[in-house]
């Protein structure tokens, strides 16, 4: 590089530095960069350092640089990476026609036909600003288009909302309004059916041992001053045994009572559930089951109940045949509790997808209208045998047939006979994420529900987009 070229280069660099806008320059109201560069060039010409031709060339290059986007020193600092955001959506429209009791003029002895539409929208947002922590929220809106005994719970704004932290691989801490389900087939409490409560949960694994520890604030004193706090403790362990999975489960509920309230809120409760579960493959079939001991007291009325369930699923060509049997102890009408099997579902009025039929209890697209039977059966106990056949007609259409027999362990209305239900439905995949389900069921009810009970039916459908 010649001495003359070096001079030109130094002048150009100096001019460019002067043209670099900074917040400090703007704040101090310095002369414009263009004026400074022009004065510098004229000075170099007068002193004979550069010629007029050189000056003309330098001005052209400086003007070209001035037209380029200016860089702020503040903006040039590196920014944090954007958070990872996952969004899920579920929107459904359901139609239901039935004569189940619940509407003003529909009773067990004299059922009346009615129908209604129902819609529900859920939006889920999961935000992770860093790899090992984030927050999740699910928002929901639901309402009905007509009359009828639809879902017993009111519409809500936030269904779930919690923060989570991953302190190590296979470990997770969550706190907030949590989706909590039991580990015994949704027979006690189920996040899928509106068991949404505030609390803290820790999931972890140590080798092949997996565990869950949770504390839930089941009922909370607000500004009423009433002593009605409720506490729910959850502990689950699971460990493989050969090709099977063995589980041990303990759930404990404690709640103070208050005579100024009604229903469960008025009761003093101490209830414990202690269970063993087992699941695994038997050849090409799968089997699972549990035994649960329920010990506790409601308003100092002590009881000890037992629940036993077994279920098997057997492939049959393209089809799958499933069967379940469930038994719980109960007490006779009018007697104090001694052998009753009490469930959180029965205490709180929630439900769970623990069985195959559609009328006796909640199940899939018919879950907005059912008799609400839980495995405790309102202290009467329950014996049920059920079976279902699933068959895929094609990649887009699948069918299901189901049958169930229900009998109470102890009589009501001088009868233990609850009834028999048969039903079926089709699932039609219209496109990815969009499905139409249609079906129907009929139940031949016994006098357990009421003397002279008539038969009931239900026709249901669900049009749903979910991703």
N, C-alpha and C positions, 0 to 999 in steps of 0.2 A: 504494500500500500504506500503511495507517494505522500509527501508532506502535505501537499494541497488536498489530496483525498481525505487525509486524516482530519484536516481542519474542517472540511465540509461535513464529515461524519460526526465530529464532535458538536458542531453547531446544530445539526439535525436532532441528535440525541437530546441536547439541552432544550431545544424547542418542544420536543415531545414530552419531556418531563414537565415543562411549564403548562402544557395542555391537559395534563392529567388532573381532572376535577376531583377534589376531595371535599368532605364536609367542612373542614377547617377553613379552606379557601373561601367557601361560600359564606361562612359565618363572619369572617374578617373583612368581607367586601373588598378583596384585592382587585386590581385591574384585570381585565379579561386576558385570557391566554393568547388570543389572536393579536392583541395590541402589543404585548410583551415580545412575541416572536418577531413582529414586523419591526419594532424598534431595534431589536438585536441585529437583525439582518442589515438595516440601514447603517448601524454603527460599524459593522464589519466592512461595508462598502466604502464608507468614508475613510477608514484607516487603511484601506488598500489590501485588506486580508482576502477579500473575495471580489470578483468582478460583478457587473450588473447581470451578466448572463447567469453567474452562479446564484445570485440573489433571486432571480426569476425562477430558477429551478427549485431553490429551497422553499420559496413561497408556495409553489405548486404542490410539492410534497407535503408541506405542513397543512395545506387546505385539504388534501386527500386524507391525511390522518384525522383531521378534525371531523370529517364526515363519518368516521367509524364509530360504533357504539362506545360510549364512555364507560369506564370501569370504576365502580365505587369501591374504595378500600374496605368499607364496611360489608358490602355484599360479597366481596371476594373470599370471606372466611368460609371454611367448609361447613356444610349443614349436616344435621343428624339425618339418618336414614328414615324414610317414611314408615309408619307403623303398618303391620300386616292386618288387613281388614277382611273378614269373611262375612258374607251376608246370606241368610237363608230366608225363604218365604214359603208359607203355606196358606192357600186360600181354598176354601171348600164351600159348596152349596149342597145342602142335604134336604131331601124330601122324605116325609114320614106320614104314613096313613095307618091308623090302628084303632083299636077299641080298648086299650089298656086302661085300667082305673087310674084316676087322677084328675081328669077334667070334671067340672062341676056336676055333670049329669051322668058320668060314666063310673059305675061301681062294679065290684066282682060279680054280684048277683044280677045286675042289669047293665051290661056294658053298652056304650054308645059310640058310634063311629065318629071319627074326626080326622083331620089331617093338618099339617103345617109344614112350612119351609124354615130352614135354619141356615144361617151363614156364619162363617168364622174366618178371621184373618189373623195370621201370626207373622211377625217380622222378627228375625233373630240377627243380632249383630255381635260379632266376636272381634275384639280389637286387641292386638298384641304389639305394644310399642317396643318390647324387647323379646328375646327368644323364650325367656322363662317366666314371664308374667303377663297378665292381661285382664280384660274384663269382658263379661258376657251379659247380654240382656235380651229377653224375648218379650215383645209387646203383643198384646192380643185385643181384638175387638170381636164381639159376637152378639148376635141378636136373632130374633125370630120374625118371620113374615106373617105369622098367623097365630091362632090359639093352640092349646094343647100342653100337656105336661112335659115340656122339654127339660133339658139339663137343669138340675136343681140348684146350681150355683150361678151367681150373678156375673155379668160381664165385668172385665177388669182392664186395667191399663197395662201394668207390668205383670207378667206371669212369673218369670224368673229374672234375677239380676244379681250377679255376684262377681267378685274379683278372684283371681287364682294366681298361685305362685308354684313354680316347679323347682324345688330346691335341689333336686338330684334326679337322675334317670329313674323312672318308675315310681316317683313320689310326687304327690300333688296336694296342695292345700287350697281349699276354697272357703269363702265366707260371704254370706249374703242370703238372698232368697233362693234356696237350693232345690234342684230336682232330685228328690230322694225317693228311692224305692227299696222295698225289702229284698232280701236275697232268697226268698222262698216262694217265687212264682207270683208276685203281686197279690198274694192272698191277704196280707195285713195292711199294707199301705203302698201306694203307687204314684210315682211322678207323672206317669202317663194319664192318670185320672185324678188330677187336681190336688195331689198332696204337695203343696208348695209352701214351705215354711222357712223362716229365718233361722240360720244356724251356721255352724262351722264343721267342716268335714276334712279329714286327712286320709288319703289313700296311699298305700305303700306296698312294696314288695321286698322281701328278704330271701334271696334264693328262690325256691319254688313256693314259698309261703306268701300269700297275698292277704292284705288286711284292710279294713276300713274302720275308722273311729269317728263318731259324729256326736255333736251336741246340738239339739234343736230347741229353740224357745217356742214351745207349742202354742201357748197362750201367753200374752204379755199384758201386764197392767199398764194402762195408759194414764189418762188424767182423771179416771173415775174414782180413784182411791180404793177400789175394791181389791181384795186380796184374791187374785185369781190366776197367778202365774202358773205356767205349766212347763215341765221339763221333759225332754225325750232324749235318752241316751241310746246310742246304736253302736254295736260292735260285731264285726263279721270277720271270719277267718276262712280261708280255703287253701287246700293243698292237694296235689295229685296223689292218688293211691293206685298204682298200676296205671291202667288206662282210664280210670274213673277220677272224678273230682269230689272230694269230701269237704263239706262245709260245716262250720259251727257258727251259730248266730245267737246273739243276746240283745234284746231290746227292752228298755225299761221306761215307763211313763209314770211321772208323779205330778199331781196337780192338786192345789188347794181348792176347797169348796167354798161356796158363798150362797147363803139362802136368798140373797137379793137378786140372784140371776136365775135363768131357766135352763133346762136341758143339761147338756154335758158341762157347761160353765158352772152350774150350781153344784155339781157333784165333787166330792173329794175322791180322788182316784190314785191308786197305786197298783199298776199292772206290769207284769213281766212276761216276756215270751222268750223261751229258750228252745232252740231248734238244732237238729242235725239234718243235713241234706246230702244227697248223693246223686250224681249224674254220670252218664258214660255211655259208651257204645257196646252193644251186644251183637256181634257180627255186623250186619248192615243196618240193624235197628238201633235206635237210641232210647234210653230209659232214664227217668229221673223220679225223685220222690223226696218226701221229708216226713219228719215227726216233730211236732211242736207241743211243748208243755206251756200252758198259760196259767199262771198263778197270780192272784191279786185280790183287790177289794174295791168296791164302789160304794161310797158312803158306809164303810165298815162292814159291808156285806161280802164276806170272803168266799172265794170259789177256786176250784182247780179244774181246768178243762184240758182236753187233748184233741189235737188234729193230726190226721194221717192222710197223706196223698201219694198216689203212685200214677205214673203216666208213661206210656210207651208209644213210639212212632215206628211203623213198619213200612218199608218200601214195597210196592206191589206193581212192578213194571214201571210205567211212567207216573203212576199214582202213588199216593202216600196215605196210609190208614193209621189213624191215631185213636187212642182210647185213654180215658182217665177214670180213676175212682177216688173219691174223697169222703172222709168221715170226720165229724166233730161231735163231741159230747154236748148235752144240753140239759135243761131242767124243765119240769112240768109247769104248766101255767099256774100262776098264783103262788108258787112256792118261792122261798128265798133262794138266791143263787148259791149253788154248791158245786155243780158240775158244768156250769156254763163255760163256753169258749167265747171270750170277748175279743173283739178286734178293733184296732184304731179306725178302720173303715166304718164299723158300726157306731162307734162313739162320735165320729166327726161327720158322718154323712157323705163320705167320699166312696170311691169304688176302685175296681181294678180289673184288668183283663185276665182273669184266672181260669176261664172255662170256655166252652165252644158254642153255647147256644146264644140266642139273641133276646129273648123275652124275659127270662128269669134274671139275667144279670147283663151288665154292659159288655158289648163285644163289637169292635170295629164300627162299620157304618150305621149300626143300629143303636149306638151308645147314647143317643139323646132321648131315648124312651124305653124304659125297662122297669121291672119290678124291684130292682135294687137289692137282690138277695146277696148277702155276703156269707162267708163260710161259717160264721157264728150263728146266722139265721135268727137274730134277735132273741138269743138265749135258748132257742128251741133245739139247736143242734141240727146237723144236716148229714144225709147220706145221698150221694149222687153218683150215677154211672153215666158216662157220656162217650160218644164216638163221633169221629168226623172223617170224611173222605175228601182229599184234595186231588184234583185232576187237571193237568194243563192240556187244554184242547189244542193250543198252538202257542207260539211265542207271544201272542197278543191277548189271548183269552184263557182264563183259568176259572175253574168251577169248584164249589165246595158244597157238600151235603153234611148235615149234622143232626144228631138225635141225642136227647138227654132225658134221664129219669131222675126225679127229685122226690125225696121223702125226708120228713123231719124226724129227728131222733126222739123228740117228745111232742105230744099232741097239742094242737090248738084247735078250738072249736070241735073237740072230741074226734079229731082226725089228724093222722100223720101224713096223709096223702097230699102232696103238693102238686104233682102232675107230671105229664110227659110233653116234651116239645120236639117238633121236627122243623127243619128249615133248610134253606139253601141260598146260595148267592153266586153271582158271576163277577169277575174282575176283568175289565176290558181296558187294555192299554191303548189309548188313542194316539199318543206320541210320547216321546221322552218327557218324563216328569208329570204327565197329565193322564189321569185314570178316571174311569167311571165304574162304580160298583152298584149293582142292583140285586135285590133279594127279597125274601119273605120268610115268615115263620108263623107257625100256629101252635098254641099250647092248649092241652086238655087239662084244665085245672081241677084239683081236688078241693075238699071242704076245709083244708088247713087254713086257707086265706079267709074264707067266709062260708057260712051255710048256704047251700044252693048256688055255688059258684058256677058261672057260665064259662064257655070256652072263649079264648081271645086270639087275636091275630095281629100281625104287624107286617107292613110293606115298607121297605126302606131303600134309599139310594144315596150315593155320595159322589159328587163331581168335584175332583180335587186336583189342584196344581201344587206340586211340592218339589223344592230343590234346596 
